[in-house]
Amino acid sequence: QVQLVESGGGLVQAGGSLRLSCAASGRTSSRYFMAWFRQAPGKEREFVGYISWSVGTTYYADSLKGRFTISRDTAKNTVYLQMNSLKPEDTAVYYCSLRYGWGTTSRLDYAYWGQGTQVTVSS
């Protein structure tokens, strides 16, 4: 079993920064991908980015490249989402997820999910 717990959300002004954390617990292999998704009210859950746990390579949604950065701390079993230059349209619940195998951009491919953490960006 794998459990994921997000933290670090909150209220920030436009242009500000936040770093979200996702701590993984339970039994995990070294060959998996962890991804961030977000969901705004009334919207579909959309892909933010993913990281290969074993290699550390990352991939991001085109619209977020340059502002969002994903990193990992293998000793802490934790993945981070650094969000800079935040905009009001970034307001959403942000979810951490995990899947075994190759990284994908579809939420339907991810088996494990955290509870989500709210990010609100004021104008």
Phi and psi in radians as a Rosetta constraint file:
Dihedral C 1 N 2 CA 2 C 2 CIRCULARHARMONIC -2.148 0.35
Dihedral N 2 CA 2 C 2 N 3 CIRCULARHARMONIC 2.310 0.35
Dihedral C 2 N 3 CA 3 C 3 CIRCULARHARMONIC -2.080 0.35
Dihedral N 3 CA 3 C 3 N 4 CIRCULARHARMONIC 2.399 0.35
Dihedral C 3 N 4 CA 4 C 4 CIRCULARHARMONIC -2.156 0.35
Dihedral N 4 CA 4 C 4 N 5 CIRCULARHARMONIC 2.324 0.35
Dihedral C 4 N 5 CA 5 C 5 CIRCULARHARMONIC -2.283 0.35
Dihedral N 5 CA 5 C 5 N 6 CIRCULARHARMONIC 2.049 0.35
Dihedral C 5 N 6 CA 6 C 6 CIRCULARHARMONIC -1.566 0.35
Dihedral N 6 CA 6 C 6 N 7 CIRCULARHARMONIC 2.680 0.35
Dihedral C 6 N 7 CA 7 C 7 CIRCULARHARMONIC -2.724 0.35
Dihedral N 7 CA 7 C 7 N 8 CIRCULARHARMONIC 2.925 0.35
Dihedral C 7 N 8 CA 8 C 8 CIRCULARHARMONIC 1.828 0.35
Dihedral N 8 CA 8 C 8 N 9 CIRCULARHARMONIC -0.067 0.35
Dihedral C 8 N 9 CA 9 C 9 CIRCULARHARMONIC -1.246 0.35
Dihedral N 9 CA 9 C 9 N 10 CIRCULARHARMONIC 2.960 0.35
Dihedral C 9 N 10 CA 10 C 10 CIRCULARHARMONIC 2.907 0.35
Dihedral N 10 CA 10 C 10 N 11 CIRCULARHARMONIC -2.909 0.35
Dihedral C 10 N 11 CA 11 C 11 CIRCULARHARMONIC -1.820 0.35
Dihedral N 11 CA 11 C 11 N 12 CIRCULARHARMONIC 2.202 0.35
Dihedral C 11 N 12 CA 12 C 12 CIRCULARHARMONIC -2.376 0.35
Dihedral N 12 CA 12 C 12 N 13 CIRCULARHARMONIC 2.762 0.35
Dihedral C 12 N 13 CA 13 C 13 CIRCULARHARMONIC -1.409 0.35
Dihedral N 13 CA 13 C 13 N 14 CIRCULARHARMONIC 2.679 0.35
Dihedral C 13 N 14 CA 14 C 14 CIRCULARHARMONIC -0.953 0.35
Dihedral N 14 CA 14 C 14 N 15 CIRCULARHARMONIC 2.383 0.35
Dihedral C 14 N 15 CA 15 C 15 CIRCULARHARMONIC 1.608 0.35
Dihedral N 15 CA 15 C 15 N 16 CIRCULARHARMONIC -0.191 0.35
Dihedral C 15 N 16 CA 16 C 16 CIRCULARHARMONIC -1.450 0.35
Dihedral N 16 CA 16 C 16 N 17 CIRCULARHARMONIC -3.060 0.35
Dihedral C 16 N 17 CA 17 C 17 CIRCULARHARMONIC -2.315 0.35
Dihedral N 17 CA 17 C 17 N 18 CIRCULARHARMONIC 2.668 0.35
Dihedral C 17 N 18 CA 18 C 18 CIRCULARHARMONIC -2.494 0.35
Dihedral N 18 CA 18 C 18 N 19 CIRCULARHARMONIC 2.638 0.35
Dihedral C 18 N 19 CA 19 C 19 CIRCULARHARMONIC -2.138 0.35
Dihedral N 19 CA 19 C 19 N 20 CIRCULARHARMONIC 2.049 0.35
Dihedral C 19 N 20 CA 20 C 20 CIRCULARHARMONIC -1.606 0.35
Dihedral N 20 CA 20 C 20 N 21 CIRCULARHARMONIC 2.565 0.35
Dihedral C 20 N 21 CA 21 C 21 CIRCULARHARMONIC -2.106 0.35
Dihedral N 21 CA 21 C 21 N 22 CIRCULARHARMONIC 2.599 0.35
Dihedral C 21 N 22 CA 22 C 22 CIRCULARHARMONIC -2.369 0.35
Dihedral N 22 CA 22 C 22 N 23 CIRCULARHARMONIC 1.923 0.35
Dihedral C 22 N 23 CA 23 C 23 CIRCULARHARMONIC -1.679 0.35
Dihedral N 23 CA 23 C 23 N 24 CIRCULARHARMONIC 2.222 0.35
Dihedral C 23 N 24 CA 24 C 24 CIRCULARHARMONIC -1.812 0.35
Dihedral N 24 CA 24 C 24 N 25 CIRCULARHARMONIC 2.407 0.35
Dihedral C 24 N 25 CA 25 C 25 CIRCULARHARMONIC -2.348 0.35
Dihedral N 25 CA 25 C 25 N 26 CIRCULARHARMONIC 2.910 0.35
Dihedral C 25 N 26 CA 26 C 26 CIRCULARHARMONIC 1.640 0.35
Dihedral N 26 CA 26 C 26 N 27 CIRCULARHARMONIC -3.071 0.35
Dihedral C 26 N 27 CA 27 C 27 CIRCULARHARMONIC -1.460 0.35
Dihedral N 27 CA 27 C 27 N 28 CIRCULARHARMONIC 2.128 0.35
Dihedral C 27 N 28 CA 28 C 28 CIRCULARHARMONIC -2.325 0.35
Dihedral N 28 CA 28 C 28 N 29 CIRCULARHARMONIC 2.538 0.35
Dihedral C 28 N 29 CA 29 C 29 CIRCULARHARMONIC -1.475 0.35
Dihedral N 29 CA 29 C 29 N 30 CIRCULARHARMONIC 3.068 0.35
Dihedral C 29 N 30 CA 30 C 30 CIRCULARHARMONIC -1.519 0.35
Dihedral N 30 CA 30 C 30 N 31 CIRCULARHARMONIC -0.174 0.35
Dihedral C 30 N 31 CA 31 C 31 CIRCULARHARMONIC -1.865 0.35
Dihedral N 31 CA 31 C 31 N 32 CIRCULARHARMONIC 1.494 0.35
Dihedral C 31 N 32 CA 32 C 32 CIRCULARHARMONIC -2.723 0.35
Dihedral N 32 CA 32 C 32 N 33 CIRCULARHARMONIC 2.900 0.35
Dihedral C 32 N 33 CA 33 C 33 CIRCULARHARMONIC -2.036 0.35
Dihedral N 33 CA 33 C 33 N 34 CIRCULARHARMONIC 2.492 0.35
Dihedral C 33 N 34 CA 34 C 34 CIRCULARHARMONIC -2.065 0.35
Dihedral N 34 CA 34 C 34 N 35 CIRCULARHARMONIC 2.383 0.35
Dihedral C 34 N 35 CA 35 C 35 CIRCULARHARMONIC -2.277 0.35
Dihedral N 35 CA 35 C 35 N 36 CIRCULARHARMONIC 2.742 0.35
Dihedral C 35 N 36 CA 36 C 36 CIRCULARHARMONIC -1.956 0.35
Dihedral N 36 CA 36 C 36 N 37 CIRCULARHARMONIC 2.340 0.35
Dihedral C 36 N 37 CA 37 C 37 CIRCULARHARMONIC -2.185 0.35
Dihedral N 37 CA 37 C 37 N 38 CIRCULARHARMONIC 2.862 0.35
Dihedral C 37 N 38 CA 38 C 38 CIRCULARHARMONIC -2.486 0.35
Dihedral N 38 CA 38 C 38 N 39 CIRCULARHARMONIC 2.685 0.35
Dihedral C 38 N 39 CA 39 C 39 CIRCULARHARMONIC -2.479 0.35
Dihedral N 39 CA 39 C 39 N 40 CIRCULARHARMONIC 2.054 0.35
Dihedral C 39 N 40 CA 40 C 40 CIRCULARHARMONIC -1.574 0.35
Dihedral N 40 CA 40 C 40 N 41 CIRCULARHARMONIC 2.742 0.35
Dihedral C 40 N 41 CA 41 C 41 CIRCULARHARMONIC -0.960 0.35
Dihedral N 41 CA 41 C 41 N 42 CIRCULARHARMONIC 2.258 0.35
Dihedral C 41 N 42 CA 42 C 42 CIRCULARHARMONIC 1.324 0.35
Dihedral N 42 CA 42 C 42 N 43 CIRCULARHARMONIC 0.108 0.35
Dihedral C 42 N 43 CA 43 C 43 CIRCULARHARMONIC -2.019 0.35
Dihedral N 43 CA 43 C 43 N 44 CIRCULARHARMONIC 2.796 0.35
Dihedral C 43 N 44 CA 44 C 44 CIRCULARHARMONIC -1.246 0.35
Dihedral N 44 CA 44 C 44 N 45 CIRCULARHARMONIC 2.630 0.35
Dihedral C 44 N 45 CA 45 C 45 CIRCULARHARMONIC -1.214 0.35
Dihedral N 45 CA 45 C 45 N 46 CIRCULARHARMONIC 2.163 0.35
Dihedral C 45 N 46 CA 46 C 46 CIRCULARHARMONIC -2.024 0.35
Dihedral N 46 CA 46 C 46 N 47 CIRCULARHARMONIC 2.666 0.35
Dihedral C 46 N 47 CA 47 C 47 CIRCULARHARMONIC -1.286 0.35
Dihedral N 47 CA 47 C 47 N 48 CIRCULARHARMONIC 2.366 0.35
Dihedral C 47 N 48 CA 48 C 48 CIRCULARHARMONIC -1.854 0.35
Dihedral N 48 CA 48 C 48 N 49 CIRCULARHARMONIC -0.931 0.35
Dihedral C 48 N 49 CA 49 C 49 CIRCULARHARMONIC 3.101 0.35
Dihedral N 49 CA 49 C 49 N 50 CIRCULARHARMONIC 2.910 0.35
Dihedral C 49 N 50 CA 50 C 50 CIRCULARHARMONIC -2.434 0.35
Dihedral N 50 CA 50 C 50 N 51 CIRCULARHARMONIC 2.891 0.35
Dihedral C 50 N 51 CA 51 C 51 CIRCULARHARMONIC -2.388 0.35
Dihedral N 51 CA 51 C 51 N 52 CIRCULARHARMONIC 2.419 0.35
Dihedral C 51 N 52 CA 52 C 52 CIRCULARHARMONIC -1.364 0.35
Dihedral N 52 CA 52 C 52 N 53 CIRCULARHARMONIC 2.165 0.35
Dihedral C 52 N 53 CA 53 C 53 CIRCULARHARMONIC -1.182 0.35
Dihedral N 53 CA 53 C 53 N 54 CIRCULARHARMONIC -0.680 0.35
Dihedral C 53 N 54 CA 54 C 54 CIRCULARHARMONIC -1.329 0.35
Dihedral N 54 CA 54 C 54 N 55 CIRCULARHARMONIC -0.641 0.35
Dihedral C 54 N 55 CA 55 C 55 CIRCULARHARMONIC -1.815 0.35
Dihedral N 55 CA 55 C 55 N 56 CIRCULARHARMONIC -0.610 0.35
Dihedral C 55 N 56 CA 56 C 56 CIRCULARHARMONIC 1.615 0.35
Dihedral N 56 CA 56 C 56 N 57 CIRCULARHARMONIC 0.071 0.35
Dihedral C 56 N 57 CA 57 C 57 CIRCULARHARMONIC -1.257 0.35
Dihedral N 57 CA 57 C 57 N 58 CIRCULARHARMONIC 2.617 0.35
Dihedral C 57 N 58 CA 58 C 58 CIRCULARHARMONIC -2.195 0.35
Dihedral N 58 CA 58 C 58 N 59 CIRCULARHARMONIC 2.784 0.35
Dihedral C 58 N 59 CA 59 C 59 CIRCULARHARMONIC -2.570 0.35
Dihedral N 59 CA 59 C 59 N 60 CIRCULARHARMONIC 2.412 0.35
Dihedral C 59 N 60 CA 60 C 60 CIRCULARHARMONIC -2.259 0.35
Dihedral N 60 CA 60 C 60 N 61 CIRCULARHARMONIC 2.703 0.35
Dihedral C 60 N 61 CA 61 C 61 CIRCULARHARMONIC -1.055 0.35
Dihedral N 61 CA 61 C 61 N 62 CIRCULARHARMONIC 2.439 0.35
Dihedral C 61 N 62 CA 62 C 62 CIRCULARHARMONIC -0.958 0.35
Dihedral N 62 CA 62 C 62 N 63 CIRCULARHARMONIC -0.689 0.35
Dihedral C 62 N 63 CA 63 C 63 CIRCULARHARMONIC -1.216 0.35
Dihedral N 63 CA 63 C 63 N 64 CIRCULARHARMONIC -0.268 0.35
Dihedral C 63 N 64 CA 64 C 64 CIRCULARHARMONIC -1.879 0.35
Dihedral N 64 CA 64 C 64 N 65 CIRCULARHARMONIC -0.111 0.35
Dihedral C 64 N 65 CA 65 C 65 CIRCULARHARMONIC -1.037 0.35
Dihedral N 65 CA 65 C 65 N 66 CIRCULARHARMONIC 2.333 0.35
Dihedral C 65 N 66 CA 66 C 66 CIRCULARHARMONIC 1.679 0.35
Dihedral N 66 CA 66 C 66 N 67 CIRCULARHARMONIC -0.366 0.35
Dihedral C 66 N 67 CA 67 C 67 CIRCULARHARMONIC -1.888 0.35
Dihedral N 67 CA 67 C 67 N 68 CIRCULARHARMONIC -0.625 0.35
Dihedral C 67 N 68 CA 68 C 68 CIRCULARHARMONIC -1.928 0.35
Dihedral N 68 CA 68 C 68 N 69 CIRCULARHARMONIC 2.450 0.35
Dihedral C 68 N 69 CA 69 C 69 CIRCULARHARMONIC -2.363 0.35
Dihedral N 69 CA 69 C 69 N 70 CIRCULARHARMONIC 2.278 0.35
Dihedral C 69 N 70 CA 70 C 70 CIRCULARHARMONIC -1.826 0.35
Dihedral N 70 CA 70 C 70 N 71 CIRCULARHARMONIC 2.380 0.35
Dihedral C 70 N 71 CA 71 C 71 CIRCULARHARMONIC -2.458 0.35
Dihedral N 71 CA 71 C 71 N 72 CIRCULARHARMONIC 2.984 0.35
Dihedral C 71 N 72 CA 72 C 72 CIRCULARHARMONIC -2.427 0.35
Dihedral N 72 CA 72 C 72 N 73 CIRCULARHARMONIC 2.696 0.35
Dihedral C 72 N 73 CA 73 C 73 CIRCULARHARMONIC -2.189 0.35
Dihedral N 73 CA 73 C 73 N 74 CIRCULARHARMONIC 1.776 0.35
Dihedral C 73 N 74 CA 74 C 74 CIRCULARHARMONIC -1.152 0.35
Dihedral N 74 CA 74 C 74 N 75 CIRCULARHARMONIC -0.565 0.35
Dihedral C 74 N 75 CA 75 C 75 CIRCULARHARMONIC -1.138 0.35
Dihedral N 75 CA 75 C 75 N 76 CIRCULARHARMONIC -0.553 0.35
Dihedral C 75 N 76 CA 76 C 76 CIRCULARHARMONIC -1.747 0.35
Dihedral N 76 CA 76 C 76 N 77 CIRCULARHARMONIC -0.011 0.35
Dihedral C 76 N 77 CA 77 C 77 CIRCULARHARMONIC 0.892 0.35
Dihedral N 77 CA 77 C 77 N 78 CIRCULARHARMONIC 0.823 0.35
Dihedral C 77 N 78 CA 78 C 78 CIRCULARHARMONIC -2.298 0.35
Dihedral N 78 CA 78 C 78 N 79 CIRCULARHARMONIC 2.409 0.35
Dihedral C 78 N 79 CA 79 C 79 CIRCULARHARMONIC -1.992 0.35
Dihedral N 79 CA 79 C 79 N 80 CIRCULARHARMONIC 2.555 0.35
Dihedral C 79 N 80 CA 80 C 80 CIRCULARHARMONIC -2.129 0.35
Dihedral N 80 CA 80 C 80 N 81 CIRCULARHARMONIC 2.637 0.35
Dihedral C 80 N 81 CA 81 C 81 CIRCULARHARMONIC -2.189 0.35
Dihedral N 81 CA 81 C 81 N 82 CIRCULARHARMONIC 1.848 0.35
Dihedral C 81 N 82 CA 82 C 82 CIRCULARHARMONIC -1.542 0.35
Dihedral N 82 CA 82 C 82 N 83 CIRCULARHARMONIC 2.118 0.35
Dihedral C 82 N 83 CA 83 C 83 CIRCULARHARMONIC -2.040 0.35
Dihedral N 83 CA 83 C 83 N 84 CIRCULARHARMONIC 2.082 0.35
Dihedral C 83 N 84 CA 84 C 84 CIRCULARHARMONIC -2.053 0.35
Dihedral N 84 CA 84 C 84 N 85 CIRCULARHARMONIC 2.833 0.35
Dihedral C 84 N 85 CA 85 C 85 CIRCULARHARMONIC 0.859 0.35
Dihedral N 85 CA 85 C 85 N 86 CIRCULARHARMONIC 0.861 0.35
Dihedral C 85 N 86 CA 86 C 86 CIRCULARHARMONIC -1.140 0.35
Dihedral N 86 CA 86 C 86 N 87 CIRCULARHARMONIC 2.533 0.35
Dihedral C 86 N 87 CA 87 C 87 CIRCULARHARMONIC -2.101 0.35
Dihedral N 87 CA 87 C 87 N 88 CIRCULARHARMONIC 2.724 0.35
Dihedral C 87 N 88 CA 88 C 88 CIRCULARHARMONIC -0.950 0.35
Dihedral N 88 CA 88 C 88 N 89 CIRCULARHARMONIC -0.587 0.35
Dihedral C 88 N 89 CA 89 C 89 CIRCULARHARMONIC -1.231 0.35
Dihedral N 89 CA 89 C 89 N 90 CIRCULARHARMONIC -0.126 0.35
Dihedral C 89 N 90 CA 90 C 90 CIRCULARHARMONIC -1.417 0.35
Dihedral N 90 CA 90 C 90 N 91 CIRCULARHARMONIC -0.125 0.35
Dihedral C 90 N 91 CA 91 C 91 CIRCULARHARMONIC -1.055 0.35
Dihedral N 91 CA 91 C 91 N 92 CIRCULARHARMONIC 2.164 0.35
Dihedral C 91 N 92 CA 92 C 92 CIRCULARHARMONIC -3.091 0.35
Dihedral N 92 CA 92 C 92 N 93 CIRCULARHARMONIC 2.967 0.35
Dihedral C 92 N 93 CA 93 C 93 CIRCULARHARMONIC -1.533 0.35
Dihedral N 93 CA 93 C 93 N 94 CIRCULARHARMONIC 2.219 0.35
Dihedral C 93 N 94 CA 94 C 94 CIRCULARHARMONIC -1.790 0.35
Dihedral N 94 CA 94 C 94 N 95 CIRCULARHARMONIC 2.290 0.35
Dihedral C 94 N 95 CA 95 C 95 CIRCULARHARMONIC -2.071 0.35
Dihedral N 95 CA 95 C 95 N 96 CIRCULARHARMONIC 2.416 0.35
Dihedral C 95 N 96 CA 96 C 96 CIRCULARHARMONIC -1.655 0.35
Dihedral N 96 CA 96 C 96 N 97 CIRCULARHARMONIC 2.505 0.35
Dihedral C 96 N 97 CA 97 C 97 CIRCULARHARMONIC -2.540 0.35
Dihedral N 97 CA 97 C 97 N 98 CIRCULARHARMONIC 2.880 0.35
Dihedral C 97 N 98 CA 98 C 98 CIRCULARHARMONIC -2.534 0.35
Dihedral N 98 CA 98 C 98 N 99 CIRCULARHARMONIC 2.465 0.35
Dihedral C 98 N 99 CA 99 C 99 CIRCULARHARMONIC -2.499 0.35
Dihedral N 99 CA 99 C 99 N 100 CIRCULARHARMONIC 2.629 0.35
Dihedral C 99 N 100 CA 100 C 100 CIRCULARHARMONIC -1.537 0.35
Dihedral N 100 CA 100 C 100 N 101 CIRCULARHARMONIC 2.559 0.35
Dihedral C 100 N 101 CA 101 C 101 CIRCULARHARMONIC 1.765 0.35
Dihedral N 101 CA 101 C 101 N 102 CIRCULARHARMONIC -2.567 0.35
Dihedral C 101 N 102 CA 102 C 102 CIRCULARHARMONIC -1.500 0.35
Dihedral N 102 CA 102 C 102 N 103 CIRCULARHARMONIC 2.658 0.35
Dihedral C 102 N 103 CA 103 C 103 CIRCULARHARMONIC -1.247 0.35
Dihedral N 103 CA 103 C 103 N 104 CIRCULARHARMONIC 2.482 0.35
Dihedral C 103 N 104 CA 104 C 104 CIRCULARHARMONIC -2.385 0.35
Dihedral N 104 CA 104 C 104 N 105 CIRCULARHARMONIC 3.003 0.35
Dihedral C 104 N 105 CA 105 C 105 CIRCULARHARMONIC -1.841 0.35
Dihedral N 105 CA 105 C 105 N 106 CIRCULARHARMONIC 0.061 0.35
Dihedral C 105 N 106 CA 106 C 106 CIRCULARHARMONIC -1.734 0.35
Dihedral N 106 CA 106 C 106 N 107 CIRCULARHARMONIC 2.272 0.35
Dihedral C 106 N 107 CA 107 C 107 CIRCULARHARMONIC -1.110 0.35
Dihedral N 107 CA 107 C 107 N 108 CIRCULARHARMONIC -0.429 0.35
Dihedral C 107 N 108 CA 108 C 108 CIRCULARHARMONIC -1.214 0.35
Dihedral N 108 CA 108 C 108 N 109 CIRCULARHARMONIC -0.268 0.35
Dihedral C 108 N 109 CA 109 C 109 CIRCULARHARMONIC -1.556 0.35
Dihedral N 109 CA 109 C 109 N 110 CIRCULARHARMONIC -0.123 0.35
Dihedral C 109 N 110 CA 110 C 110 CIRCULARHARMONIC -1.772 0.35
Dihedral N 110 CA 110 C 110 N 111 CIRCULARHARMONIC 2.252 0.35
Dihedral C 110 N 111 CA 111 C 111 CIRCULARHARMONIC -1.570 0.35
Dihedral N 111 CA 111 C 111 N 112 CIRCULARHARMONIC -0.493 0.35
Dihedral C 111 N 112 CA 112 C 112 CIRCULARHARMONIC -2.106 0.35
Dihedral N 112 CA 112 C 112 N 113 CIRCULARHARMONIC 2.442 0.35
Dihedral C 112 N 113 CA 113 C 113 CIRCULARHARMONIC -2.406 0.35
Dihedral N 113 CA 113 C 113 N 114 CIRCULARHARMONIC 2.532 0.35
Dihedral C 113 N 114 CA 114 C 114 CIRCULARHARMONIC -1.445 0.35
Dihedral N 114 CA 114 C 114 N 115 CIRCULARHARMONIC -3.135 0.35
Dihedral C 114 N 115 CA 115 C 115 CIRCULARHARMONIC -1.425 0.35
Dihedral N 115 CA 115 C 115 N 116 CIRCULARHARMONIC -0.242 0.35
Dihedral C 115 N 116 CA 116 C 116 CIRCULARHARMONIC 1.614 0.35
Dihedral N 116 CA 116 C 116 N 117 CIRCULARHARMONIC 2.645 0.35
Dihedral C 116 N 117 CA 117 C 117 CIRCULARHARMONIC -2.374 0.35
Dihedral N 117 CA 117 C 117 N 118 CIRCULARHARMONIC 2.357 0.35
Dihedral C 117 N 118 CA 118 C 118 CIRCULARHARMONIC -1.410 0.35
Dihedral N 118 CA 118 C 118 N 119 CIRCULARHARMONIC 2.290 0.35
Dihedral C 118 N 119 CA 119 C 119 CIRCULARHARMONIC -2.090 0.35
Dihedral N 119 CA 119 C 119 N 120 CIRCULARHARMONIC 2.144 0.35
Dihedral C 119 N 120 CA 120 C 120 CIRCULARHARMONIC -2.155 0.35
Dihedral N 120 CA 120 C 120 N 121 CIRCULARHARMONIC 2.184 0.35
Dihedral C 120 N 121 CA 121 C 121 CIRCULARHARMONIC -1.981 0.35
Dihedral N 121 CA 121 C 121 N 122 CIRCULARHARMONIC 2.065 0.35
Dihedral C 121 N 122 CA 122 C 122 CIRCULARHARMONIC -1.551 0.35
Dihedral N 122 CA 122 C 122 N 123 CIRCULARHARMONIC 2.608 0.35
